[in-house]
Amino acid sequence: IGRVVALMHEEIAHAWTLDELARRAGLSRTALAERFRKTMGDTPLNHLRTLRMQQAVQLLTETDRPLEAVATAIGYQDAFSFSKVFKRSVGLSPKAFRQRDAEDRLNFWRFKTES
């Protein structure tokens, strides 16, 4: 399972399938799915999606890459499909998330004045 997680981290943008992950781990699909769920508490592909969304959050907050470039960097074919998954996972569209993050960064340093 550690090898599978390492593969996901090393090649986050790769179009992983359960078949390929199982083959690379030397397990059947069923064995991988069962062991992964027991060890990680999630399915391999859900875990991959979580890793991708974590990476997306980092890219959206630390870079000014366009959404298409962020999507490609984490393994999505286009910005539209990435945006759908991101919004379902995070609760905001990538654009709204980036705007809120920028506002939060500005507001963090503001001092409130008493009236």
C-alpha positions as MATLAB code, in Angstrom:
seq = 'IGRVVALMHEEIAHAWTLDELARRAGLSRTALAERFRKTMGDTPLNHLRTLRMQQAVQLLTETDRPLEAVATAIGYQDAFSFSKVFKRSVGLSPKAFRQRDAEDRLNFWRFKTES';
ca = [
       0.000    0.000    0.000;
       2.908    2.296    0.762;
       4.209    1.730   -2.768;
       0.824    2.625   -4.270;
       0.597    5.830   -2.221;
       4.170    6.707   -3.205;
       3.318    6.182   -6.883;
       0.337    8.511   -6.553;
       2.492   11.189   -4.935;
       5.330   10.801   -7.429;
       3.101   10.899  -10.501;
      -0.004   12.773   -9.405;
      -0.884   13.786  -12.973;
      -0.707   10.227  -14.317;
      -4.034    8.768  -15.466;
      -4.036    6.057  -12.809;
      -6.529    3.229  -12.951;
      -7.193    0.623  -10.313;
      -5.853   -2.013  -12.729;
      -2.545   -0.232  -13.186;
      -2.100    0.510   -9.492;
      -2.820   -3.130   -8.650;
      -0.413   -4.371  -11.296;
       2.347   -2.031  -10.063;
       1.745   -3.248   -6.503;
       1.750   -6.902   -7.556;
      -1.819   -7.416   -6.350;
      -5.194   -8.163   -7.844;
      -7.654   -5.280   -8.093;
      -9.745   -6.798   -5.317;
      -6.776   -7.358   -3.011;
      -5.520   -3.820   -3.583;
      -8.949   -2.305   -2.959;
      -9.455   -4.311    0.238;
      -5.973   -3.687    1.635;
      -6.044   -0.029    0.692;
      -9.403    0.549    2.367;
      -8.275   -1.308    5.477;
      -4.998    0.635    5.679;
      -6.036    4.079    4.440;
      -9.770    4.138    5.180;
     -10.615    5.016    1.592;
     -10.502    3.605   -1.917;
      -7.354    4.114   -3.977;
      -9.050    6.389   -6.499;
     -10.786    8.483   -3.830;
      -7.434    8.876   -2.117;
      -5.901    9.969   -5.419;
      -8.649   12.548   -5.856;
      -7.948   13.878   -2.345;
      -4.233   14.164   -3.132;
      -5.034   15.978   -6.355;
      -7.345   18.423   -4.613;
      -4.707   19.111   -1.944;
      -2.186   19.814   -4.694;
      -4.721   22.012   -6.488;
      -5.279   24.069   -3.335;
      -1.530   24.556   -3.043;
      -1.173   25.575   -6.691;
      -4.147   27.936   -6.512;
      -2.828   29.664   -3.395;
       0.888   29.734   -4.202;
       0.930   30.363   -7.964;
      -0.921   32.401  -10.540;
      -1.104   29.538  -13.024;
      -4.251   29.557  -15.159;
      -6.894   26.963  -14.252;
      -6.081   24.922  -17.347;
      -2.441   24.618  -16.206;
      -3.480   23.677  -12.662;
      -5.857   21.051  -14.049;
      -3.170   19.539  -16.266;
      -0.582   19.571  -13.461;
      -2.779   17.390  -11.273;
      -4.058   15.002  -13.923;
      -7.245   16.471  -15.350;
      -7.807   16.749  -19.085;
      -9.375   20.188  -18.929;
     -10.297   23.021  -16.598;
     -14.021   22.228  -16.774;
     -13.762   18.681  -15.390;
     -11.221   19.848  -12.795;
     -13.525   22.696  -11.712;
     -16.474   20.324  -11.236;
     -14.471   17.997   -8.983;
     -12.847   20.883   -7.117;
     -16.196   22.538   -6.389;
     -17.703   19.242   -5.216;
     -14.677   18.605   -2.970;
     -13.918   22.084   -1.628;
     -17.295   23.792   -1.865;
     -16.099   26.652   -4.077;
     -15.078   26.896   -7.695;
     -11.311   27.195   -8.198;
     -11.740   30.827   -9.253;
     -13.838   31.681   -6.185;
     -11.396   29.780   -3.960;
      -8.453   31.746   -5.362;
     -10.308   35.050   -4.918;
     -11.284   34.229   -1.337;
      -7.727   33.188   -0.533;
      -6.377   36.480   -1.923;
      -8.927   38.457    0.121;
      -8.120   36.461    3.264;
      -4.428   37.177    2.817;
      -5.111   40.894    2.573;
      -7.553   40.948    5.474;
      -5.233   38.987    7.731;
      -2.816   41.904    7.881;
      -5.404   44.638    8.278;
      -5.851   46.223   11.652;
      -9.306   47.166   12.721;
      -9.714   50.734   13.816;
     -12.151   51.689   16.483;
     -14.782   54.207   15.538;
];
